[in-house]
Amino acid sequence: MKKVKLDIVGLSYSQTQSGAYALVLGEVNGRRRLPIIIGAFEAQAIAIEIEKMTPSRPLTHDLFKSMAETFHINVQEIVIYNLVDGVFYAKLICNDGKNTHEIDARTSDAIALAVRFNAMIYTYEFILASAGIVIEGNDFLFLENMDSIAKEPDADTIPISTKQEGFGDLTLEELQQKLQEAIADEAYEKAARLRDELNKRGTS
């Protein structure tokens, strides 16, 4: 399967899950975005590395990198290779100079390591086709609220249940309109929930 290269284009507070964050990955040289809900600890780990901050003591992902480098292991790339019931699956592609190994990982941990190893981030076309959101404009970059992150329970899922927020009563046309409005407002998590509702109706 052909891999699609991604970049980190956004990280913000989750609007629906306390202590969670919306990580937005963007298709390189493309308009599609892939929102993923992650925990506060992983969001902090990603943001600290992106902003080139140095914590007083090594975070878990920094420890992993130091240990890997000590034994001459490099993370070459990470691949988000599957999406099942709203859960993204990822793997690390590692090399010790002689052999290449694949290691299963949570998507949030894999990306936190990717930014430390300057590793490429990839996914497959079928994942972008089913979970991606198309952005029409150019104003989609955001990275905010990283100074006050608290350690909270985490998840690597896009919320699937949307009926409790009123989406279940909307027509397909209304859902499409609200999806476009959410994208225009850069409300990527809301857009992801609307997209999931549309996908659910399309397969029912």
Rosetta blueprint (number, residue, H / E / L):
1 M L
2 K L
3 K E
4 V E
5 K E
6 L E
7 D E
8 I E
9 V E
10 G E
11 L E
12 S E
13 Y E
14 S L
15 Q L
16 T L
17 Q L
18 S L
19 G L
20 A E
21 Y E
22 A E
23 L E
24 V E
25 L E
26 G E
27 E E
28 V L
29 N L
30 G L
31 R L
32 R E
33 R E
34 L E
35 P E
36 I E
37 I E
38 I E
39 G E
40 A H
41 F H
42 E H
43 A H
44 Q H
45 A H
46 I H
47 A H
48 I H
49 E H
50 I H
51 E L
52 K L
53 M L
54 T L
55 P L
56 S L
57 R L
58 P L
59 L L
60 T H
61 H H
62 D H
63 L H
64 F H
65 K H
66 S H
67 M H
68 A H
69 E H
70 T H
71 F L
72 H L
73 I L
74 N E
75 V E
76 Q E
77 E E
78 I E
79 V E
80 I E
81 Y E
82 N E
83 L E
84 V E
85 D L
86 G L
87 V E
88 F E
89 Y E
90 A E
91 K E
92 L E
93 I E
94 C E
95 N E
96 D L
97 G L
98 K L
99 N L
100 T E
101 H E
102 E E
103 I E
104 D E
105 A E
106 R E
107 T H
108 S H
109 D H
110 A H
111 I H
112 A H
113 L H
114 A H
115 V H
116 R H
117 F H
118 N L
119 A L
120 M E
121 I E
122 Y E
123 T E
124 Y E
125 E H
126 F H
127 I H
128 L H
129 A H
130 S H
131 A H
132 G L
133 I E
134 V E
135 I L
136 E L
137 G L
138 N L
139 D L
140 F L
141 L L
142 F E
143 L E
144 E L
145 N L
146 M L
147 D L
148 S L
149 I L
150 A L
151 K L
152 E L
153 P L
154 D L
155 A L
156 D L
157 T E
158 I L
159 P L
160 I L
161 S L
162 T L
163 K H
164 Q H
165 E H
166 G L
167 F H
168 G H
169 D H
170 L L
171 T L
172 L H
173 E H
174 E H
175 L H
176 Q H
177 Q H
178 K H
179 L H
180 Q H
181 E H
182 A H
183 I H
184 A H
185 D L
186 E L
187 A L
188 Y H
189 E H
190 K H
191 A H
192 A H
193 R H
194 L H
195 R H
196 D H
197 E H
198 L H
199 N H
200 K H
201 R H
202 G H
203 T H
204 S L
